[in-house]
Amino acid sequence: MRAITKPSTAKCDLNTYTLFLLAESKYSGCKRLGQIMENLSHDSVNRFLLREQYEPKDLFEEIKPNINLIGGTLSGDDTVIDKPHSDPKITELIGYYYSGRHHRAVKGIQLITLYYTDVSFKSVPVNYRIYNKQEGKTKNDYLREMIIEVLDWGLKPKSVTTDSWYSSQENLKLLKNKQLGFLTGIAKNRSCSVDGKTFTQVQNLEIPESGLTVYLKNFGQVKVFLRSFKNETKRYYIMYIPEKDALDSITRTEFRELHSIHWGIECYHRAIKQVCGIAKFMVSQCVGRVPRLEATGEPVRVRTTEAIKTHFFSAIRAFTQLELMRSEELIENWYEIQRNLSLQVARGFILEHLTQKLGLAA
């Protein structure tokens, strides 16, 4: 976070921008917030996005007092924020990434998140990365970094859940070394053995409903579960718990419960797009019309990157506000605020015009 050395005179701050993202369901950009807040210029919003230096740890420190840090489930996954009309040559964070929604590579920004569900089922993002190809890291590199960070920050989860993309040997060994249990998807061609000697692909195993304890090659013992879906696809999952000789005791019910918790991160991805405005920004509006040039003649992209980072931090923070309100029963669900705002606007519009019509008729 940017160090504040004297009282701020800025008219646009983090709370203002966060509330804007929660309240505005359709339009985006600095100019729109300036229109809503009549005493606020779009330049003030622009400066806010460019000057702040919020980091994932700032998010964790803000949410930390409101969650139980011990014994919950840490879920890792990624999503693509679609930006089909932006130019990857101008904005370094925009590229082509595979989207599970579109089932193909799309242009956008990739967000990798650690999402924590505590023992009271309060669920919040606790760490994240915006994929930046300039850093030369993979999504798995980011995931390991984030897990180590949140453990250092004081989070003590019982289990970690991911999909099959994050089931690399290096990831699993990290979790094992940190004495963390896990549930992760696994590719059907991963090599494993029932007797510890003869290895075969996991898809060739006869897996009972209650799961099957096997030796995963280059890792150790895990319990495999199979789920069949309506489109006749089969997905394989492995579970691990650090307690000695405890794998056989894992039940199908425990597998389903942990898998259900992991589904929460998918719901989170949907919410930050639909009601937290994470995709509702205009790169050109945030960074100025013409990028400043270095002596080499190349555009300086750091301003673009920093503005997008500030916007993403604000959108993710907006979600934490919704989740805290939901957990305190101030709202029933994450979608209620925008739905009620639209109801009030629609009701006011109808009543105003009905009143005018009656007045004309009289």
Residue pairs with C-beta under 8 A, 6 or more apart in sequence:
1 52
1 53
1 54
1 55
1 58
2 51
2 52
2 53
2 54
10 44
10 47
10 48
11 39
11 40
11 41
11 44
12 33
12 40
12 44
12 45
12 47
12 48
13 48
14 48
14 52
14 54
14 314
14 317
16 33
16 37
16 40
17 33
17 45
17 48
17 49
17 314
18 314
18 317
18 318
18 321
20 33
20 36
20 37
20 277
21 276
21 277
21 278
21 280
21 314
21 315
21 318
22 275
22 276
22 277
22 318
22 321
22 322
22 337
22 338
23 36
23 337
23 338
23 341
24 32
24 33
24 36
24 277
24 280
25 275
25 338
25 341
25 342
27 280
28 277
28 280
28 281
28 282
29 42
29 280
29 281
29 282
29 285
30 42
30 43
30 45
30 46
30 49
30 285
30 286
31 42
31 285
33 40
33 42
33 45
34 40
34 41
34 42
34 44
34 45
42 285
46 285
46 286
46 288
46 307
48 310
49 286
49 306
49 307
49 310
49 311
50 286
50 287
50 303
50 306
50 307
50 310
52 306
52 310
52 313
53 306
54 309
54 310
54 313
54 314
55 313
56 127
56 128
56 129
56 146
56 149
57 127
57 149
57 153
58 313
59 125
59 126
59 127
59 128
59 313
59 316
59 317
59 320
60 126
60 127
60 150
60 153
60 155
62 317
62 320
63 124
63 126
63 320
64 153
64 154
66 122
66 124
66 324
66 327
67 116
67 118
67 122
67 124
68 118
68 119
68 120
68 122
69 118
69 154
69 155
69 156
70 119
70 156
71 118
71 119
71 156
71 157
71 158
72 116
72 117
72 118
72 119
72 157
72 158
73 116
73 117
73 157
73 158
73 159
73 160
73 161
73 258
73 261
73 262
74 114
74 115
74 116
74 126
74 147
74 150
74 155
74 157
74 159
74 160
74 161
74 180
75 114
75 115
75 116
75 117
75 160
75 161
75 162
75 261
75 262
75 264
75 265
76 112
76 113
76 114
76 115
76 143
76 146
76 147
76 160
76 161
76 162
76 166
76 265
77 112
77 113
77 115
77 162
77 163
77 166
77 262
77 265
77 266
77 269
78 110
78 111
78 112
78 113
78 131
78 139
78 165
79 110
79 111
79 113
79 269
79 273
80 97
80 98
80 99
80 101
80 106
80 108
80 109
80 110
80 111
81 108
81 109
81 110
81 111
81 273
81 278
81 279
82 99
82 106
82 107
82 108
82 279
83 94
83 107
83 108
83 109
83 279
83 283
84 106
84 107
84 108
86 94
86 107
86 283
87 94
88 94
88 95
88 96
88 107
90 283
90 291
90 299
90 301
90 304
91 283
91 301
91 304
91 305
91 308
92 132
92 133
92 134
92 301
92 304
92 305
93 109
93 130
93 131
93 132
93 304
93 305
93 308
94 107
94 108
94 109
94 283
95 107
95 108
95 109
95 110
95 131
95 133
96 105
96 106
96 107
97 105
97 106
97 108
97 110
97 131
98 104
98 105
98 106
99 105
99 106
99 108
109 130
109 131
109 308
109 312
110 130
110 131
110 139
111 128
111 129
111 130
111 131
111 278
111 312
112 128
112 129
112 130
112 131
112 139
112 142
112 143
112 146
113 125
113 127
113 128
113 265
113 268
113 269
113 316
114 125
114 126
114 127
114 128
114 143
114 146
114 147
114 150
115 123
115 124
115 125
115 126
115 264
115 265
115 268
116 123
116 124
116 125
116 126
116 150
116 155
116 157
117 123
117 261
117 264
120 327
122 323
122 324
122 327
123 264
123 268
123 323
124 319
124 320
124 323
124 324
125 268
125 316
125 319
125 320
126 150
126 155
127 146
127 149
127 150
128 146
128 312
128 316
129 142
129 145
129 146
130 308
130 309
130 312
131 139
131 142
132 305
139 165
139 166
140 165
140 166
140 168
140 170
140 171
143 162
143 166
143 171
144 170
144 171
144 174
147 160
147 174
147 175
147 178
148 174
151 178
157 180
158 180
158 181
159 180
159 181
159 182
159 183
159 241
159 258
160 175
160 180
160 181
160 182
160 183
160 184
161 182
161 183
161 184
161 258
161 259
161 261
161 262
162 171
162 182
162 184
162 185
162 262
163 184
163 185
164 184
164 185
164 186
164 187
164 235
165 185
166 184
167 184
167 185
167 186
167 187
167 190
167 238
169 218
169 219
171 184
172 182
172 184
172 216
172 219
172 240
173 219
175 181
175 182
175 240
176 219
176 220
176 240
176 242
179 242
180 242
181 239
181 240
181 241
181 242
182 238
182 239
182 240
183 237
183 238
183 239
183 255
183 258
183 259
183 262
184 237
184 238
185 235
185 236
185 237
186 202
186 224
186 236
186 237
186 238
187 202
187 236
188 201
188 202
188 203
188 234
188 236
189 201
189 202
189 203
190 201
190 202
190 216
190 217
190 236
191 199
191 200
191 201
191 202
191 216
191 217
192 199
192 200
192 201
192 202
192 205
192 214
192 215
192 216
192 217
192 222
192 224
193 199
193 200
193 214
193 215
193 217
194 205
194 212
194 214
194 215
196 215
199 217
202 214
202 224
202 236
203 234
203 236
205 212
205 214
205 224
206 212
207 224
207 225
207 226
207 236
209 252
210 251
210 252
211 223
211 224
211 225
211 239
211 250
211 252
211 255
212 223
212 224
213 221
213 222
213 223
213 224
213 247
213 248
214 221
214 222
214 223
214 224
215 221
216 222
216 238
221 240
221 247
222 238
222 239
222 240
222 247
223 238
223 239
223 240
223 247
223 248
223 250
224 236
224 237
224 238
225 236
225 237
225 238
225 239
225 252
225 255
226 234
226 235
226 236
226 237
227 234
227 235
227 237
227 259
228 234
229 235
237 255
237 259
239 247
239 250
239 254
239 255
239 258
240 247
241 247
241 250
268 319
271 319
271 322
271 334
271 335
272 278
272 315
272 316
272 318
272 319
273 279
274 335
275 322
275 334
275 335
275 337
275 338
276 315
276 316
276 318
276 319
276 322
277 315
277 318
278 311
278 312
278 315
278 316
281 308
281 311
283 304
283 307
283 308
286 304
286 307
286 308
286 311
287 303
287 304
287 307
288 303
291 299
291 300
291 301
291 303
291 304
292 299
292 300
292 303
293 299
293 300
294 300
319 334
322 331
322 334
322 337
323 334
325 331
325 337
326 332
326 333
326 334
331 337
